[in-house]
Amino acid sequence: QAEEELKAACSQQAGQLQEMRRRERLLRSDVQRAEEQLESFKTRVMQVCSPSAAGSTGESVTEQQVIEKVRQISDENQRSHEREKSLQKELSSRLAQEKEMSANIKVFKNSLQKLQ
């Protein structure tokens, strides 16, 4: 009976080991697929950000290159927003000056008409 129990335990452990191996293969496959997707994503990001920098040499794109390019685009975007705000302020100021000048011209015309 002890021998039968031992055989059953060994059989059960063998089944568990086989299942663990199967899961390990699946995990390795998933990791490899994720790495391939990451590399593809990095390459696509670089192609969008800088078509001349990616794909032309056939070399893989490093994460640092992607990070630098995204940071560069982010900085350019920030400068663009700041420039837009500055131009909006300038435009508002000029519109206010134009409105004031228009009002002054109107007053001047009215005064001129009264004098005539």
C-alpha angles and dihedrals in degrees: 000000000000088000091052091049090049091050090049091049091048091048091050092049091048089053091049091048091050090050091049090052091050091051091047090054090049092048092048089050091049092049092049091049090048091050091051091049091049092051090048091048092049091050092049091049090052092046090053094043098041116001092188092054099053132057096002096094096037090232121130117256117244123228089240091058091051092047092049093048093048090047090050092051090047091052091048090049091051092050090048091053091048090050090049091052090048092050091047090054091047091049092049090049093050092047090052090050091048091050091049091047091048090052091048091050090050091052090046092051092049091049090048092051091050091051092052 
